[in-house]
Amino acid sequence: MRPTGVIYTRRITDGDESGADRRSFKTLVRLCGTGAADRVRLVTTMWDDADMVSDAHSMEDQLKSTHWKTLLDAGACYERFHNTRESAWEIVLGIGETKKPFLVQNFFDLRKQLVIKTSEIAPNDNVVL
């Protein structure tokens, strides 16, 4: 089974990104690559709990203009999750319209091909890898 897309969530009520937030986002970029960025949804949550709407909007702008800019520029989509079933379906249904592979899929496909090829080599063949 191949993943259709990735939904990366972040609470809008959180302050500046922590080291863990930056590391997890860098991992996402490395796994997906920019070639399949249109299959990534960057989603902010907890809008219904945001006490200061202006702070939430400032955080949203900061995420889009700095932290998430790499993937957004490559074609990822930004969405707000409004804690409703309709909002969830909007986000989910927006994924999967493209079939570009994630970088991690390319890696596993190549690895599988290598395993198949090496299993075809007879034990007595003199092959240098």
N, C-alpha and C positions, 0 to 999 in steps of 0.2 A: 504494500500500500504506500502510495506517495502522498506527502502532504500537499494540500491545495493552496494553503497560505498560512500566514502567521499573524496572530493578533498579539501585539505587545501592549500591555496595559500599565498605566501609572496613575496613581491617585493625584488629582489636581490639588488636593488639600495638603499634600506634602510640601515641604520647603524646597530649598535648593537640592539638586541631585547629590546623593551620597556617593562614596567610592563604589559601593556595591551596585548602585544604579548605573554608574558609568561602565563598570565591568560587564554587567549583564547586557547593556546595550551594545557594547563593542563585540561581545560574543554573538549577538544577533546579527550584526553587520557582517562578521566573518562567516557565519553559517549560511546566510542568505545571499550575500554578495549584492552588488548594486544592479546586476543584470536582471535579477528577479525581484527587484524592489517593489514593483507594482503588485506583487502578491503579499505585501506586508501592510498591515493596518496598525498605525500608531494611535492608541486610544487612551484618552484621559477618562478617569472615572471619578465618582464621588461628587459630581456637580450638585447633587441635591443636598450635600453636607457642607458645601462651601459657605462659610459664614460671611466672608468678605468677597463679594463677587468681583470687585475690582482687583483684589489680590489674585484670584483665580484666573482672571483674564490676563494679568501680567505674567503669571507663571505659564500660561498657555502660549503667550507670545514668545517668552524666553525659550521654552522647549522647541517651538517651531523654528525660531531664528538661530539657535545655537546648537543645543544638544541633539536634536533630531534632524538637523538640516541636511546632513549627508544623505540619509535615506529618502527624505522628502524630495530633495533635488533629483534623486535617481528615479523617482516615480512612486514611492510609497504614499499612501493616503493617510491623512489625519482625520480622526473622527472623535466625537464626544459620545460617551455612553451616558444616557440619561436615566439609567436604572429602571428601564421598562423593557418588556418583551419586544415591543416594536423596534426600539433602539438596538437591541441585541441582534435581531434578525436583519436590520439594515446593514449592520457591520458585517455579519457573516455572509450574507448574500452578495455583498460587493466583492468578495474574494472568489477566485477560481475562474475568472474569465480569460486567463492567460495560461499557457502551459510551459512557460520558461522554467527550467530547472533551477533549484537552489544550488549553491555551490556544494553544499554537503551531499546533495543527490548526485552531482557529477562525480564526487569522490567515491561514493559507494558504487556507482555504476562502473567506474574504472577498476575499482578493487575487485568487483565481481568478475569482470572480463579477465583480469589478471589471474584470478583463481581458476577460471575455466581454462585459460591458455596453459597455465602451468600443470593442470591436471592432465592435459593432453600430451605432455612430454613424457616419453618412456623413461623409466628409471635408469636405463643404460645410456641414454643420449648424453652427449657431452655438450651441455648448454651452460653458458656463462650468463648470469643475470646481473 
